[in-house]
Amino acid sequence: MGKAESFGVPGLELLFFPGDHDPPHLHVHKQGNWKIKVNFMTCRLGHLDYKVVWARSKARRSTRLPGPSGREKKAILDGVLDHREALFRQWEKVLGR
């Protein structure tokens, strides 16, 4: 497992998994709450391309959708848009390409 080095978001873990599959993506975890997969190459201004991989079951019963809050999504998106090239280089490195 490789921690994303190009940017961080307080309270979140940003990770790459060695031997992972295409398309290039980043795993983002909020400990004990949710995990998402972010397809960072297809994110664009105003759109974080992500999928909820896991969410605490309590969150699923609430009125809010499971996964990151609007503030967390904005912080992730801002980081992705500002550091996409560095993320791709690290993706390639972690996968041994």
C-alpha positions in Angstrom: 0.0 0.0 0.0 1.4 3.4 -0.9 0.2 6.6 0.7 -0.5 9.4 -1.8 2.4 11.9 -1.5 1.2 14.8 -3.7 -1.6 16.1 -1.4 -3.5 15.2 1.8 -6.8 16.0 3.4 -7.0 16.2 7.2 -8.8 13.2 8.6 -8.6 11.2 5.5 -6.2 8.5 4.2 -5.3 8.7 0.5 -3.8 5.4 -0.8 -2.7 3.5 -3.8 -2.6 -0.4 -3.8 0.3 -2.1 -5.4 -0.8 -4.4 -8.2 -4.2 -2.6 -8.5 -6.1 -2.5 -11.8 -6.8 0.2 -14.4 -8.2 2.8 -14.7 -5.9 4.9 -12.5 -7.6 5.5 -9.2 -7.0 6.6 -5.6 -8.5 4.9 -2.5 -9.7 7.4 0.1 -10.7 6.3 3.6 -12.4 8.0 6.5 -11.5 5.6 9.3 -14.7 3.8 10.5 -17.0 5.7 8.3 -16.5 5.1 4.6 -14.1 4.2 1.8 -14.3 5.5 -1.8 -12.5 4.9 -5.0 -11.7 8.1 -7.0 -11.0 7.8 -10.7 -8.7 10.8 -10.7 -8.1 11.0 -14.4 -11.8 11.6 -15.2 -12.5 14.2 -12.4 -13.3 17.7 -13.7 -14.2 21.0 -12.2 -17.4 20.5 -10.2 -17.3 16.7 -10.5 -15.5 14.2 -8.3 -15.7 10.9 -10.2 -15.9 8.4 -7.3 -17.7 5.3 -6.1 -18.5 4.4 -2.5 -16.8 1.1 -1.8 -17.9 0.8 1.9 -19.9 2.9 4.3 -20.8 2.3 7.9 -24.3 0.8 8.0 -25.6 3.6 10.3 -24.8 6.1 7.6 -26.8 4.1 5.1 -30.0 4.5 7.3 -29.6 8.3 7.7 -31.1 10.9 5.4 -27.6 11.7 4.1 -26.1 9.6 1.4 -23.2 7.3 2.5 -19.8 8.5 1.8 -17.9 11.8 2.0 -19.6 15.1 2.9 -19.8 17.9 0.4 -16.8 19.6 2.2 -14.8 16.4 2.0 -15.6 15.9 -1.7 -14.6 19.5 -2.5 -11.3 19.0 -0.6 -10.6 15.8 -2.5 -11.5 17.2 -5.9 -9.4 20.4 -5.3 -6.4 18.2 -4.5 -7.0 15.9 -7.5 -7.3 18.8 -9.9 -4.3 20.6 -8.5 -2.1 17.4 -8.4 -3.4 15.1 -11.1 -0.1 14.7 -13.0 1.7 13.8 -9.7 -1.0 11.3 -8.8 -0.6 9.6 -12.2 3.2 9.5 -11.8 2.8 7.9 -8.3 0.1 5.5 -9.7 2.6 4.3 -12.3 5.4 4.0 -9.7 3.3 2.1 -7.2 2.2 -0.3 -9.9 5.9 -0.8 -11.0 5.5 0.6 -14.5 
